[in-house]
Amino acid sequence: MKKDMRYLCYPFMRESAVTVDFEIRTDSLTTRIGEALLLTQDIEAIQRDLQILQPMAYHLNGSVRGKIAIHEEDLIELSNMYDYYVNFTKDKIGNFVLPQGTHAACVLHVCRSEAKKSVRALHKVSLEKEIPNILFDYANLLANVLFTMAVYVNQHHGVEEIPFVSKSYPTRPKKKEVTNQQ
């Protein structure tokens, strides 16, 4: 008798390979990006980019078990997003900030955290099988893009970032900008 599919939420759930954990992690990321889409309808650039990133998170998911669906042009597109948001937030992202602010920014910080968890899960998969570097590059950059988006959303709504100063780690002095003297 065939198994009733209503009792199966994910066909690979009982596998022992950590690939499953990565896939569940990226599924959670994709879901959170959907939540961020709902909360950022007032910011055109964020909407445009999250609509690109949501299916890309699923492509990242499938690229480990199936055919690689992350390509150089996807990495370039993500890098361009990063540059776009850094251009607007560069004076606010030099230090670690508390994940706070508007509801949308907080959800984007959760997305960032989910992306970091996905990177960690991808690392664990790489201990079991070969993983192309582009997947690591994409996943790491994705976390950084989501961070800059959170700061951008707060800035858009006039919410100031609260720097986090660690009591555990010493702070590094900022590098002085080199001026061109001719």
C-alpha positions in Angstrom: 0.0 0.0 0.0 1.3 3.4 -1.0 2.1 5.8 1.9 -0.4 8.6 2.3 1.5 11.8 1.5 -0.4 13.8 4.0 1.8 12.2 6.6 5.0 13.2 5.0 6.2 16.9 5.3 9.5 16.4 3.5 10.6 13.2 1.7 14.2 13.3 3.0 13.4 13.9 6.6 14.8 10.6 7.9 18.1 10.8 6.1 21.2 10.9 8.3 23.1 13.2 5.9 23.4 16.8 7.1 22.1 17.9 3.6 18.7 17.7 5.1 19.6 20.2 7.8 20.9 22.6 5.2 17.7 22.2 3.2 15.5 22.8 6.2 17.6 25.9 7.1 17.3 27.4 3.7 13.6 26.7 3.6 13.3 28.7 6.8 15.3 31.5 5.2 13.1 31.5 2.2 10.0 31.7 4.4 11.4 34.6 6.4 12.2 36.5 3.2 8.5 36.1 2.3 7.7 37.7 5.7 10.1 40.6 5.0 8.4 41.1 1.6 5.1 41.6 3.4 6.6 44.2 5.7 8.6 46.2 3.2 5.8 47.1 0.7 6.6 50.8 1.2 10.2 50.5 0.0 10.5 49.8 -3.8 14.2 48.8 -3.9 13.8 46.3 -1.0 10.7 44.8 -2.6 12.4 44.4 -6.0 15.4 42.8 -4.5 13.6 40.5 -2.0 11.5 39.2 -4.9 14.7 38.2 -6.5 16.3 36.8 -3.4 13.3 34.6 -2.2 13.5 32.1 -5.1 17.3 32.3 -5.1 17.3 31.0 -1.5 15.4 28.0 -2.8 17.9 27.7 -5.7 20.6 27.7 -3.1 18.7 25.0 -1.3 18.4 22.7 -4.3 22.0 23.3 -5.5 23.4 20.9 -2.8 21.2 17.8 -3.5 20.4 18.5 -7.2 21.8 20.5 -10.1 23.7 23.7 -9.2 21.3 26.6 -9.8 23.6 29.4 -8.5 25.7 30.8 -11.3 28.3 33.6 -11.6 25.7 36.1 -12.9 23.6 35.4 -9.8 26.6 36.2 -7.6 27.3 39.4 -9.6 23.6 40.4 -9.2 23.8 39.8 -5.4 27.1 41.7 -5.2 25.5 44.6 -7.0 22.7 44.6 -4.5 25.2 44.7 -1.7 27.0 47.7 -3.3 23.6 49.5 -3.8 22.7 49.2 -0.1 26.2 49.9 1.2 26.2 53.1 -0.8 23.3 54.4 1.3 24.3 52.8 4.6 28.1 52.9 4.7 28.3 55.3 7.6 26.1 53.1 9.7 27.4 49.6 9.0 31.1 50.0 10.0 30.3 48.5 13.4 28.1 45.7 14.7 24.6 47.0 15.5 21.9 45.6 17.7 19.2 43.9 15.6 16.4 46.3 16.3 14.3 49.1 14.8 11.2 48.7 12.6 9.3 45.4 12.4 10.6 45.1 8.8 14.2 45.7 9.8 13.9 43.2 12.7 12.6 40.5 10.3 15.4 41.3 7.8 17.9 40.8 10.8 16.2 37.4 11.3 16.7 36.7 7.6 20.3 37.6 8.0 20.6 35.2 11.0 18.9 32.4 9.0 21.4 33.0 6.1 24.3 32.7 8.5 22.8 29.5 9.9 22.5 28.3 6.3 26.2 29.0 5.8 27.1 27.0 8.8 24.8 24.1 7.7 26.5 24.3 4.2 29.9 24.0 5.9 28.7 20.8 7.7 27.5 19.4 4.3 31.0 20.2 2.9 32.5 17.9 5.5 30.5 15.0 3.9 30.7 16.0 0.2 32.3 18.5 -2.1 30.5 21.8 -2.3 31.3 24.3 -5.0 32.8 27.6 -3.7 30.2 29.7 -5.4 27.5 28.3 -3.0 29.6 29.5 0.0 30.2 32.8 -1.7 26.5 33.3 -2.4 25.3 32.2 1.0 27.8 34.5 2.8 27.1 37.5 0.6 23.4 36.9 1.0 23.7 37.3 4.8 25.6 40.5 4.3 23.1 41.8 1.8 20.2 41.1 4.3 22.1 43.0 7.0 22.6 46.1 4.8 18.9 45.8 3.8 17.9 45.9 7.5 20.0 49.0 8.1 18.6 50.6 4.9 15.0 50.0 6.1 15.7 51.6 9.5 17.3 54.5 7.8 14.3 54.9 5.4 12.1 55.1 8.4 14.4 57.4 10.4 15.3 54.8 13.0 18.9 55.2 14.3 21.1 52.2 14.6 22.3 51.3 18.1 26.0 50.2 18.0 26.8 47.1 20.0 30.0 47.4 21.9 31.2 44.0 23.1 32.6 43.5 26.6 34.1 40.2 25.4 36.2 41.3 22.5 38.4 44.4 22.2 37.5 47.0 19.7 39.7 47.6 16.7 40.7 51.1 15.9 39.3 52.2 12.6 41.7 52.5 9.7 42.5 56.1 8.8 41.5 57.0 5.3 44.4 57.7 3.1 44.3 61.0 1.3 45.8 61.5 -2.1 48.5 64.1 -1.7 50.1 65.3 -5.0 
